Amino acid sequence: GNVSVMDPAKAPALRAEIWTLIQAAQMHHDLGLTDRPDDEEFDEFVMHVDGWLCEVKDVQIRDGLHILGEAPAGEGLANLVLAILRANQVFAGAVGAVPGLRTALGLGEGHSERSSVDDAEAQAAALVAALAEAGWSADAVPGIVRDALGDDDARVDTEGVCRSLAFACREVVPRLLATRGEIDAVLHALDGGYVPAGPSGSPLRGLVNVLPTGRNFYSVDPKAIPSRLAWETGQRLADDLLERHRADTGEWPRSVGLSVWGTSAMRTSGDDIAEVLALLGVRPRWDEMSRRVVGLDPVPLAELGRPRIDVTVRISGFFRDAFPHVIAMLDDAVRLVAELDESPDDNYLRAHVATDLADHGDARRATTRIFGSKPGSYGAGILPLVESGNWRTDADLAEVYATWGGFAYGRELDGMPARADMERTYARMDVAAKNIDTREHDIADSDDYFQYHGGMVATVRALTGREPKAYVGDSTTPDAVRTRTLTEETARVFRARVVNPRWIAAMRKHGYKGAFELAATVDYLFGFDATAGVVTDWMYEQLAQTYVLDKENRDFLQHANPWALHGMVERLHEAVDRGLWAEPDPELLAQLQQVYLDVEGDLED
């Protein structure tokens, strides 16, 4: 933008050079572009690129795997403390008891100007490094802050910075070092001894009281879901999802599908549940003393300022087992909204219920919106199909997803077979969504993400022939939630972790298990591409180059776990055979084939 104003003659050449670099890095795919933007739009486009680079650079990734009883040390400890201090701390019953370090340094959450983020992160890292150098002594904090910051920046909350660093010394570091007690705790438990209890949650979301690990963690009170804090976050998630859909399509989504898991409900006290209620336009009512939810109230349309959205929930087996009370509450919310005397344009759920009632006349079936696997079974059924390669089309994936997950939950339902009702609600879905609440793992870390979220996308596509909007809600920073498309989230995770040399090097430290993690990442990305079509050709090419054809990595795999290497090459070949990797470079394919033959020979020997 500055060049356009100060030296307009250079602008065309500079724009051409920027576009060439973006194409070389395949970044135009991330931003949903095929053609170069016009000159008038180019400067704004560069700002988008800057924001995107900032997001990718700011992603926190794991440094290897945890070894039981091994506390972080040295640089690893400093990096983990820095990661924990990012969030505003919930401590001693107070939300925001200690400000996040970057916030205290003057960086607002959700900030996306790269220079500001880089400056704040560099300052935070320097402060934590100096604190480590001083032996994590709280007494050293005022001097370190004075030396590093001086007192000339009005944006910096110096007192907040001191509180954050002192909190690291007194609470964070001692709790992390107590990780060494994990093995003793396991042995004591095996010996029939008592293991002290501790809360569950994510330390990266400001919940440092979940540390130290090695305790017998307890869950949340199901009757207190969603908590007041989760309600705030859930409302933000709902608003952001709706705004993103309107930005993408110009319309409100009439029906949203959301995958809900029990583990995240425990970590967040119900962010996902709160989002469902917020989309429906229903507010929880809490008892002040117990903090339990004791009722539900519809938000008046005038206050809501938008239509009530129809929501279908796909619950995990663990959620079904752990939170029957929450299932009943969600069912109550759906039926409450269905009975409101509102026009079809203001209440999409009521409109859909009326259509179904006219069709079959069963009010209980017409208001069923919670589906899951059969009582006693778990998962979404997609994994065995993808692993065995025993599928051809979306219809095959949707058949398994619906057979496995077509059981209804709610009052008087308790897992009744309801495949037809499930397919009816899925056929209406404009949006298929899944939320991520922790930076400790991502969508390419587990098969559950592509089974539940990808399976939902594939099922809608098979039933309707159209592609639903696939969104990922990111509440890893609850104060600054963000909704990305599944394609954007895949590109973000791919660039930040999957082909990041630092992450790959960290995995190599773990030998056989590290090699397994690399192979699993390839499998999970393939699964997401099979179900949701989000992996592009350049990603497959990067996987082949970085994981298989890179000499250092191939040597590591052949030595540590040749079966992992064999599996990767097989999976990449399958992507070609199925047309997922649409136009592979013939020379690269020949190299992959040679590696496959070499590994096959070694394994037979």
N, C-alpha and C positions, 0 to 999 in steps of 0.2 A: 504494500500500500504506500509506503514512504517513497519508493522509487517512482511510482506513478505520479506522485505530486512533485518531487524534487528534480527528477531527471526523466521526463516522459519519453525521451528518445530511446532510453535503454530498456523501457518496460517490455516491448514485444519480445526482445531476445531473452530477457530474464524469464518471462512467462513460459516461453518455449523450453528453456532449460529446466525449469521447475517441473513442467509437465513430463518431460523426458525422464527425469529422475523418479517421479511418482509412478510412471509406467514400469520403469525398470524394477522398482520395489513392489510392483503389483498392488500398490496402495489404492489405485482408483477402484478396484473391486471392493475394498473395505468400505468405501464411501458411496458405493452403488452407482458408479459412473462408467460409461463405456467411451464417451466422447469428451474431448477437452471442452471445459466451460468457455463461453464467450468472454471477450476481454472485459465487458462491463461486469460480469459475474466473477471474474477470476480472482480479484483481490479478496472477495468474501470467501471464495472457495479455499484460498490459502489459509484464512483464519480457521476454517473447518479442519484443514490438514493439521494445523498447529495444535488445535484442541485434541484431535485424535492421537497425535504423537504423544501429547502430554498424558492422555489416558493410558496408552500402552506403556509408557515409561514409568508411570506411577503405580502400575500393578505390583502387588507384593506376591512373590512366589516362594515356595518352600526351598530350603537349602538342604536337600537330602531327606532321609527318612529318620524317624526317631528310633533310637536304640534304648531298650528298657533299662532304666536306672542310670542313664548317662545324662548328666546336666550339661546345658550349653556352656561353652567357655570361650574366652578370647573374643575374636571378631564375631563369632556366631552369637555369643551372649549379647554383645553390643547391638548387633543387628536386630535381635529378637526384642530387646528392650525398646529400641527405636520404633519397631512395628507396633508394640503394645501401647506406647505413648502417643500414637497418632490419634487415638479415640479420646473423647471426653469420658472420664472415668465415672462409673456408677459404683460408689463405695460407701460403706457404713449407712446404707439405706437412702443415700442422697444421689439423685441423678445429676451428673455434671459436677460432682464433688471436687474433682480436679480437672482443669481444662486440658484438652489435648495439646501436645507440645507445639504442633504446627499452627493450631488456632491461636495459642498464646503468642506465637511469633508473627501473627498478623495475617495468616493465610486463611481466608474463609473456606469452609468445606464446599466442595463442588467447583472450586476455582479451576479454570482450565487454561489460563495463560501460562505457557511453558516456563517463561523466565521467572514468574512469581513462584511457581511450584518448585522449580529447581533451586531458587535462592533459599526458600524456606526449608526444603529438604536438606540442602547442604549445611545450613545453619544448625538444624536439629541434629544432623549426624556429627557435626563438629563438637557440639555441646555434649552429646552422649559419649563420644570418644574421649573427650577430656575428663568426663566423670569416671569412665572406666580406668583411665590413667591414674586418677586420684583414689582408686580402690573403692569406688562406689560409696564415698563418704559424704553424708548429708551436710557435714560441716563445711565441705569444700564448695558447695553449690553457689553461695553468693559471690565468691571470688571468681569462679569459672564464668558465671553469667556476666559479671562486670568486665572481665577480660575479653570475652567473646563479643559482647553486644555494645559496650559503652552505654551511653544514655541519650543518644541523639535521634532515635527513631520513634516517632509518635505512635506508629502502628503496633509496636511491640508492647505486650502486657508483661513487663519485667517481673512483676510479682507472680503472675500466672506461670511464667517460665520457671521461676524458682520453685514454685509449688509442685510443678510437674516433675522436675528433676529430683526434688527431695522425696517425692512419692516413689520414684524409681528406686532410690537408695533404700528406703525404709520398707517398702512393700513388694515391689516387682522383683528385684534381684534376689532377695532372700527366698521368695516363693519359687523362683526358677531354680535356684541352687538346691532346693529341697527335693527336686526331681530324683536325686540320688536315693531317696527312700522307697522308690517304686518296687525294687526287687524284694526288699525287706517286707513290704506290705503284702506282696503276693505270697511269699513264703509263710508269713504269719497267718494269712487267710487259709492256705493249704493245711496249716497245722491246726486249723479249727479256732484260730484267734479272732479277736474283734478288730475290724478295720475301721478307723474313724470315717465318718460320713463327710461329704463336701458337696457344694452345689454344682449344677451342670451349666454349661454355657460356653461362650467363646471369649478367651482373654483378649482377642483382637477387636472385640466390640466394647471394650471398656469394662469387662467383667473380670478383673484380676483376682477376685475372691474365689474363682473356680480353681485357682492354683493354690497349693501344689497338686500335681497329679499324684496318682498312687493312693487316692482315697476312694471310698465306696460312694460314688456320686448318686445324689438323689435328683429326681425330676422336679417338675413344677406341680403346683396344685391345679388339677384339671379344671376345677370349678372357678379358678381365677384367670382362665384364658378367655379372651385376650386381656392382658394387663393394660393398665392405662398407658404405659409407655408403648406397648405393642399397638394399641389403638392409634396413637399418633403416627407411628411408622406405617401401619396398614393404610391409613387414610392417604398418606403421601404416596404409597405404592399405587393405590387405586387412581388417584388424581393423575399421577405421572403416566400410567398406562393409558388412561383415557385421552390425555393430551397428546401422547405419541400417536395413538390411533387416528385422532383427528388431524394431526399434522400430516400423517401418511395418506389418509383417505378422504379427509374433509367431513367425516361423519362419526357419530358415536357408534361403538360396537353394540349390536343388539344382544349378543350372547358371547360370554367369555368362558373358556375352560381353564381350570387351574389345577395343577398337580400339587398335592399337599402331603408332606411327609411328617412322621412323628418326631424324628431327630431335630428337625428345624423348629418344630413347635416347642420342644424342650429348651432349645438354645435361646429362642426369642420371646418365649411366653405368648406366642400366637400372632406373629406378624401376618402370616398367610390368612389366618382366620379373620383377623381384623380387616384385611383387604376384601375378603368375600363380603363381609357385613357392609363395608363402606360402598362397594359396588352396588349392592342391593339397596343402599340408602337406609340402613338400620343401625341404630346406635346402642351399644351395650349400656346397661345400668348396673352400677356397682354398689355393694354394701360398703359403707365407709370404714367400718371396723375390721371386717374380715378381708376386704379387697376382692371378694368373690363377685362374679357376675350373677345378678339376681333377676334380671329381666332384659327385655329388648324393646326399644321404642323406634317406630319409623321416623326418619328425619323428614319434616315437612318439605314438599316439593319446592316451595318458595326458597327455603334455606338451602336445599340441595343444589338448585340451579341447573339441573340436568335430568334426563330420564333415569329411572331405576334400571339397572342392567341385569339381564338374566345370567346366572352363574351356575356352571356345572363343575363339580369337584371330583377329581379322581384321587382317592385316598390310598396311601400305602397300607400294607398289611399290619405293620407295626403301629401306624396311627389308629387303625381300627381297634387293635387290642388295647392300646394305652389310653385312648381318649373317647370312649363311648359317650361320655357326657357332652363333649364338644360336638360330636356328630348330631346328637339330639338337639342341641342349641342351633346349629346351622339349619337343620330341618325345620325347626320352629321359625327361624328367620325367613326361610323360603315361603312357608305357608302364611306367615304374617303379611308378607308383601303381596302374595297372590290374592289375598282377601281385601286389599285396599281398594276403595271405590275411586279408581283413577282411570284416565283414558289410556288406550293402547299406546299412544305416542309418548305418554309420560311414564309408563310402567310396562317395559318389554316383557318381563316375567309373566305378569298377569295376562298379557296378550297371547303369549305362547301357551299358557295353561288353558285359556279359553278355547284355543284352536284344538288342543289335545282332548279336552272334555267333549267338544262337539264330535270328535272322531270316535272315542271309545267310552266316554261317560264315567270313567273311574277317577275320582278326585285324588285318591292316594297316588296312583300312577302318574297323573298329570303334574303333580308337585314333587316328584322324585328327582333330586338333583345331585345326590351323593352316590358314587359308584366305586367299587373296589373289587378285589379278588375274593374268591369263595371263602367262607369262614374256615380258618385253619390253613389257608394257603397264602403265599407271599409272592411279590414281584409282579411283573407285567407280561411275562411269557415270551417276550421278544428275543431275549438273549440266546436261548438254545437254537432258535431259528436262524439267527445271524451267525452264530458260531459254527453251525453245521452247514451253512450255505443252502439250507433246504427251503428256499423261497425264490419266487420269480418276480412278482409284482407287488404293488401296494396292497392289492386285495388279499394276498397271502399274509402280509404283516397285520392288516386290519382284522382279518379273521381270527388270528391268534390273540390280538389285543382285546377284541370284543368277547371272545370265548373265555379268556382269562379274567377280564375285568368287568364283565357284564352282570354284576350282582349289586343289588340296591341296598343302601343303608339309610337309617333314619328311624323314627318312631314306628313301631309295628312292622318293620321290614327285616332288620337283622340278617342281611345277606341273601335275600330272596333272589332267585334267577330273574333278571330283568333286561336281557340283552336288547330286546326290541325298544324298550324305553330309553336305554342308554344310547342306542344308535340314533334315535329320534332327536335327542338333545345334542348329540355330536354333529348331526347334519346341519344344525343351526349355527354352529360356532363360527364367529368371525375371528376370534382370537384364541390361540392356544398358548398358555403362559406357564412359566415356572420361575420361582424366585430363588435367589442365592443370598444367603445372609452372612456368610463367613468367607474370609480370604484363605482359609486353611485348605480348601480344595476348590476345584472348578469343574466345568462341564465335561472336560476331557479326562477327569480323574476317576470316574466310576461309570459302570454300565447302566446304573439306575437312571442317569440323566437322559440317555438316548432311549431307554426302554419306556419311561413314563412320558417325557416331553416329546421326543421324536415319535413314539408310538401314537400319541394323541394327534400329532400333525398328519402322520400317514393315514390314520383312520378317517379323519375329516376329509382328506384328499380322496381316499378310496370311496367314501360314501357320497361325495358331492361332485368330484371332478375339479374342485377348485382348491387353491392353496390358502389356508387360513393365515392370518398374521401371526407369526411365531415370535413371542416376546420373552425376554429374560429381565425380571425385575431385580435390580441390584440394591440390596439394603445393607451392604457390608459397612457403610457409613450411614447409620439411621437418620442423621440430620440432613443428608444429601442423597436421597435415593435417586436412582437413574434407571430408565427403561431403555434397553437396547433390543434390536432385532436379534434373533438367534444367529443370523449370518454375521452381524457385527460382533456378537459375543464370541463366536467361534474364531473370527479373525483376531480379536483381541487376545484371547487365550493362546492361540497359535503363535502369534508374534511374541507375546510376553513370556511364555513358558515353554511351549512344545519344542520350538527350534532355538531356544535361548541356550547358547553354549554354557552359561553358568549352571543352568538347571541340569543339562546333560552331564556335565562334569561332576555335579553333586551326586547324580544317580550312579555314576561309575564307581564312586567310593564304596558302594554297597554290593558290588559283585553280582552274584546270581540274582538277588532280589531287585537290584537296580536295573538289570537287563530286562527282568520281567516287567517292571514299571514302564520301560520304554515301549516294549511290545504291546502292553495293555493300552497305552495311549494311542497307538496306531489302530488297535481294534475298536476303541471307543469312538474315535473320529470316523472310522469306516461305518460304524453303527449309526452315527448321527447322519452321515451322508445317505445311507440306505433309507432311513426313515424320513429325514427332513431336507435332504439335498443341499447341505450348507458347506460342503468341502469343495473347493474349486481345484482346477487342474494344477495351478501353481503350488497349492499346498501339498498335493500328492508328490509333485516333483521335488519340493523341499524335503519332505519326509524321506523320499528315496535317497536324495543326495546326502542329507545330514545323518540319517540313522543307519543306512545300509552301505552307501558307496564311499562315505568318508572313511579313509583308511584307519585312523585312530579308533573310531567308534566300532568299525567292523572287527578290528583285531580284538577289542574289548569283548564284544559280543561272542565271537568265536571261542574265546578263552573262558568267559564267565558263564555263558548260557547259549550254546549254539542253537538250542530249540527255539529260543526267543527270536534269533535272527531268521531262522527258517520260517517261523510263523509270520514275521513282518513281511518277508518277500512274498509269501503265499497270499497274504492279505492285499498287498499292493497289486499283485497279478489279478486277484479276484475283482478289484476295483476296475481294472482295465477290461476284464471279460464282461463285466456287467454294464459297462458304459458309464460308470460313475466318474472314472478318470477318462474323459472323453477323447482327448487328443494327446496321448503321451509321445514323447520324443523317441523315435525308433532306436536311436543309438543308446539312449538311457535304458530302454527296455531290454536291449541285448545285454547290457552290463548287469542288470538285475537278474536276468536269466542265468548268466555265468555264475554269479554269486550263489544262486539257488542250487545249481549243479554242484558247485564246490562244497557247499554245506551238506547237501544230500549225501555226497560221497564221504565226507568226514563222519557223518552220523552213522552211515552204514559200516564204516571201518570200526 
